[in-house]
Amino acid sequence: MKLAFLGPAGTFGEEAAMRFAPGAEFLPFPSHPAVAAAVESGMADMGVVAIENLINGSVPETLDILIHETTLHIQAEIILPVVLNLVVKPGTGAGEVRVIYSHAVALGQCRKFVERCFPKAQLEAALSTTEAVDLALARDGDAGAIATARAAQLRGGELLAQGIQDSESNVTRFVVLGRGEPAPTGHDRTSIAFTFSADHPGALASVLDEFARAGINCTKIESRPTKATFGEYVFLIDFEGHQADPPVKAVLDRVRPLCGVLKVFGSYPRA
């Protein structure tokens, strides 16, 4: 199997891909849209994309891909613990670090450590945590990178500090995109998005009431702009169950007429 991920090698995207399918052929791509395009075009059989982080919340880019840009379905989810480290050129001491590189999300996840230990360091955003290591190692021993231990190993960096993320319980949720629908397992999650043809009091409540009456637990709800009209939103819900389960199918049949558009992103085993 060819499995696409947000690269390069050494990113959390690669780690999630390796956990999902250890024996796959891994294909790095520069963005989440590129990962989806690789699967749609046949370059890859499936693709792994980040969708939610404990600290930073949902990944808007991935939600917009699912809403607007693809007909691929979610096949699985992976919950990955986030462990970040300060990587430097071998021999660099803490007192020499003047610049710290990382992906913007990773910088935010290590804010407390950076503010306490390197309050005068200049923070620079990189396209990925692995690229951050490349940028830091290219300098003359005055820079560090916030990255994974694997990125440090692959690029020849040294771990100056380990486990520097602000939250020990921080995790990122990844989903696997592909064609077709996984069969029910009895321990599934379904993700949907929907809009309303017209805004009126109780529109959202009418949808949520159907899930409540059926005893189906909604585990997440949020909204994204439709990108068509200001003030209009796409609502997204994750709930327990598979769309092939009779109670879920019945609820979706009752909810669909209430919505302008309803899109099922997929039903898949819960991590």
N, C-alpha and C positions, 0 to 999 in steps of 0.2 A: 504493500500500500504506500502511496505517495501522500505525505502529510505536510501541508503548508502551515507556516507559522510566521509571526512577526519577528524578524531577525534583526541583527545577525545572530550567529551561535553565541550562547552565553546569556541570552535574555530569559526572563521568566516565561515568555511565550514558548521558547524551546523546551524549557523544563516541563511545562504543562503538556506539550506534545509528546515528550519522552515518557511521561507518566501514562498518557492515554494509550499509546501504541509503541512500546519499547523497540519492537523490531521493524518499525516503518522506515521508509526513506524520507528523511526530513528535508524540506525545501524552504529556505528563508526568503521572506519578501519584506519590502520596506515599509508597508503600511497595512492596516486592517482591510481597507478597500482592495488592496492588491491581493491579499490572502483570499478574499471572497472571489475576486476575478479569476484567480488561478484555479479554483475549484469549478467555477462556472464554465471555464474554457477547456477543462479537461487536463490541464497541466498537473493538477493534484486531484486526488480522490476525495480528500476532506481537508478542512482548514480549521486551525485553532485560533480563536480570538478572545481577548479579554472583554468581559462585559460588566464587571462590578468589582469594586474594592471596598473593604470594610471601612477604611478611613475616607477615601475620596468619593465613594459612591459609584453610581453608574458611569460607564464609559460612553459618552454621547455619540462618538464616532461609530461604535458598534451598533447602538440602538438605531441610528439613522440608516445604516446599511440594511438592517433587518426590516425597517419600516419602508424605505424608499427604493432600495437599490438591488435587492436580490429576491429570488424565489427559492433559494436554498433553505433547508430546514435544519433546526437544531437536532443533533443526533445524541449528544451527551453533554454533561457538564463535569468540570474538574475544579476542585477547591484546592488552591495551592498556597501554603504558608509563605509569607513574604519575609525573607531574611536578607538584610542589606548590610554591606560592609564598606569601609573606607579603603580603597585600593590605591597604592602609590607605586612609583618606580622603586625597585629594590634599593634599600639603603637610605631612603628618604625618612627623615624624622618628623614628628608632629610639628615642631617649631618652624619647619621649613615650608609648610603648606600655606600657600597664599591664594590659590585658586582651587575651587572644587567643582567638578563637572558631574552632571547626571541628567537623566530624563527629568522633565519638570515634575512628574508625578512622584518620582523617587526622592527628589529634593524636598518636596512637601512632606513626605512620609518620614523624613529624618530631620525635621526642622529643629526640634528641641536639642538634639545632639550637636548639630552644627552651631546653633546659637550659643550653646554653653562652652563647647570646646574650640570652636573656630569662629568667634564672633566677628573677626576682621577679614575673614576670607571672602573673596569675590566668588559669587555663585554664577555658574554658566550652564545654560541648558544645552543638552545634546539630544540627538534623535533617538538614542537608546542608551541603556546602561552600558552595553558593550562598547558603543562608540565613545562613551565617556571615558572608558579605560584607555582607549587608543589616544584620545586627546591628552589625557593626563600623562601618559608615558612618553608622548612626543615632546614634552617640555623638559626643562633642565632641572628636574628634581624639586620643583616648587609647587606641584599640583597633586591633587587627589581626585579620585572618582568614586562615587557611590554606585556600587554594582554588586552583582552576584559573585560568589566564590568561584563559580565555574568561569565567568568572564575573566577573572583575575588569572586563573590557571591557564586558560587558552591564550591569553595575551602576554603572559610572563610578568604579571604584576604581583605585588606583595600586599597581604592583608595587614594594614596598620591598626585597624579597629574592626571588631566583628559584632554583628547583631545590633547595629546602631539605629534601627527603626524605632520610631516613637512608641509603637504598640507591640507588645510581645504576641498579641493575639491577631495581628493583622494578617488577612488572607485576601487573595484575589480569586474571583470566580471566572473561569474560562468556559466557553462553549465551543463545541465542535460542529462545524457547518458541513452539510453534505446533501445528497439527494435521497429521496425516499423517506419513509417514516419507520422509526424503530418500533418493534412490537411491544405491547404492554408487558410490564414486569410485575405489576402490583405495587411498585414503589416509584411512581413516576411524577413528573412535573410537566405542566403545559404552560406555554408562554403565548400570549395573544396581544394584539394591538387593535384598537378600534377608534372610530370617530363618530360624530353625530351629524346628521344632515342639517340640523338647526339647533341652536343653543336655547335651552328652556329649563326652568327649574325642575330639579329631580331627575334630569337625564342620566347622570352618572349613578345616582342612587338606584334607579330602576334596574340597571345592570347588576350592581352589587347585591341588590336584594335577591336576584335570581340565584346567585351563588349561595347566599345565606340560607335561603329556603331549602336548597338542596343539600345543605350541610357540607359544602365544599369549601375548604380552607384556602383563602387567598393569601399568599405569602409575601406578595410585593405588589405595590401599585405606584405608578408615577406617570408623568406626562412629558411630552416633547412638542415643540411647535410643529404645526403642519407644514411650515415653509411656504404656504400658499397665501394665507390671510392672517394679518396680525390679530392676536387674541384668540385664534382657533388652535386647538391642541389635539394631539393623538394621545390617547390613554393606553397605558400598558399594564397588564396584569399577569403575574405568575400565580398559578394555583396548583394544588395537589390533585393528581389524577391524570389519566391518559384520555385523549379525545375519543378513543375507541371504547372507553368504559361507558356503559349505558347511562349512568347518571350524568356524566360529563357531556356526553353527546346530547342528551336531552336539554341541559342548560344552554349549551351553545346554540341549539335550535331555537330556544326561546329568546336568547339574547340577540341573535343575528337580525331579526326584524326591527329591533330597537336602535340599531346602529346604522350609520351611513355606510361605513366600510368596516368589515371585521376580517383581520388577517391572523391566521394561526402560524406562529413561528415554528412550532413543533411540540411534540410530546416526547419525553426522553427520560431515561432513568435518573433519579436524584442521586447526587454524589453522597 
